[in-house]
Amino acid sequence: MKKSILVGLIGLLIFTAIIFKHMNNYNLVVLDTNVKTVTIQDYPIALELETLVVESDVIVVGHFEDFIESWNMARNPKDISKSDDKMYVEGRLFSFVVDEYLKGEGDENIRVNLRYKYQDIVDEMYIEPIPNEKIMLFLSKDKVFNNYYGTMQPFTFRVVEDTLEVKTNLKAVEDEFKKNKITILDVIEKISVIEKTF
């Protein structure tokens, strides 16, 4: 009994390290003294554009295409290539067609993982993708499984002409991002400043 609890805890730690690698590195580069981040449960939350730009491996514009499969994101601590047989954290993999990489580079078609359930409880942050809706995603790459996942909340923005509209289930975060109009050009300018910093 104690051994299976220990194995489960180790699996949870590995899962957390792989999926949420940026949780303790919010302010890697501070472009502004007003950089705001908070954490709700195990989600890092960005309250401004600079944080999302700095923390993301890639920033892409494109659209979700198809649901690929569900999988157990909780991994066996002895062999992370296998799922944990005692814990279930359902991820849903979707194909995403990239029209443009604003930051980073990669394939034209990528797999984006969205956390859907923990045990039998649907994740409060889950938003079902709308196929063919033009969006911008702020993503990190899972180098073990070659998937992408949201860097932090919010990581999805609807593209309406050149303006970005945040997509999140967190009202306070939505309100924060709606205070100022955000455009694609704003994102490109933030990326340019970061690239000059490095």
Residue pairs with C-beta under 8 A, 6 or more apart in sequence:
4 86
7 77
7 78
7 86
8 84
8 86
8 87
10 77
11 74
11 75
11 76
11 77
11 84
11 86
11 87
12 74
12 87
13 77
14 75
14 77
14 80
15 73
15 74
15 75
15 84
15 89
16 23
16 42
18 75
18 80
18 142
18 144
19 73
19 115
19 142
19 149
20 42
20 44
21 140
22 44
22 55
22 140
22 151
22 152
23 39
23 42
23 44
25 55
26 35
26 37
26 44
26 46
26 51
26 55
27 35
27 37
27 51
28 54
28 55
29 54
29 194
29 197
29 198
31 50
31 54
31 190
31 193
31 194
31 197
32 48
32 50
34 48
35 48
35 50
35 51
36 46
36 47
36 48
36 51
36 176
37 44
37 45
37 46
37 47
37 51
37 152
38 45
38 47
39 45
40 153
40 170
43 125
43 152
43 153
44 55
44 152
44 153
45 152
45 153
45 154
45 170
45 173
46 52
46 55
46 152
46 153
46 154
47 173
47 176
47 177
48 176
49 177
49 182
49 186
49 187
49 190
50 190
51 152
52 59
52 138
52 151
52 152
52 154
52 155
53 59
53 103
53 138
53 187
53 190
53 191
53 194
54 194
55 138
55 140
55 151
55 152
56 103
56 104
56 138
56 139
56 140
56 151
56 155
57 103
57 104
57 139
57 140
57 141
57 148
57 151
58 101
58 103
58 104
58 105
58 106
58 139
58 140
58 141
58 148
59 101
59 102
59 103
59 104
59 136
59 137
59 138
59 139
59 187
59 191
60 96
60 98
60 99
60 100
60 101
60 102
60 106
60 110
60 136
60 137
60 139
61 98
61 99
61 100
61 102
61 134
61 135
61 136
61 159
61 184
62 96
62 97
62 98
62 99
62 100
62 134
62 135
62 137
63 96
63 97
63 99
63 131
63 132
63 133
63 134
63 135
64 94
64 95
64 96
64 97
64 112
64 129
64 130
64 131
64 132
64 133
64 135
65 94
65 95
65 96
65 97
65 109
65 131
65 132
66 94
66 95
66 131
67 92
67 93
67 94
68 93
68 94
68 95
68 111
69 92
69 93
70 90
70 91
70 92
70 93
70 116
71 83
71 90
71 91
71 93
72 83
72 84
72 87
72 88
72 89
72 90
72 91
73 89
73 90
73 91
73 113
73 115
74 83
74 84
74 87
74 88
74 89
75 81
75 82
75 83
75 84
76 82
76 83
76 84
76 85
77 84
80 144
87 119
88 117
88 118
88 119
89 115
89 117
89 118
89 119
90 115
90 116
90 117
90 118
91 113
91 114
91 115
91 116
92 113
92 114
92 116
93 111
93 112
93 113
93 147
94 111
94 112
94 114
94 129
95 109
95 110
95 111
95 112
96 109
96 110
96 111
96 112
96 137
96 148
97 108
97 109
98 106
98 107
98 108
98 109
98 110
99 134
102 136
102 184
102 187
102 188
102 191
103 191
106 141
110 147
110 148
111 146
111 147
111 148
112 137
112 139
112 147
112 148
112 149
113 142
113 145
113 147
113 148
113 149
114 126
114 127
114 129
114 149
114 150
115 123
115 125
115 126
115 149
116 122
116 123
116 126
117 123
124 169
125 153
125 168
125 169
125 170
126 169
127 156
127 167
127 168
127 169
133 158
134 158
134 159
135 156
135 157
135 158
135 159
135 167
136 156
136 157
136 159
136 164
136 184
136 187
137 148
137 150
137 155
137 156
137 157
138 150
138 151
138 152
138 155
139 148
139 149
139 150
139 151
139 155
140 148
140 149
140 150
140 151
141 147
141 148
142 148
142 149
150 156
153 168
153 170
153 173
154 166
154 167
154 168
154 170
154 173
154 174
154 177
156 166
156 167
156 168
157 164
157 165
157 166
157 167
157 182
158 164
158 165
158 166
158 167
159 184
162 183
162 184
162 185
163 181
163 182
163 183
164 182
164 183
164 184
164 186
164 187
166 173
166 174
166 177
166 178
166 182
168 174
168 177
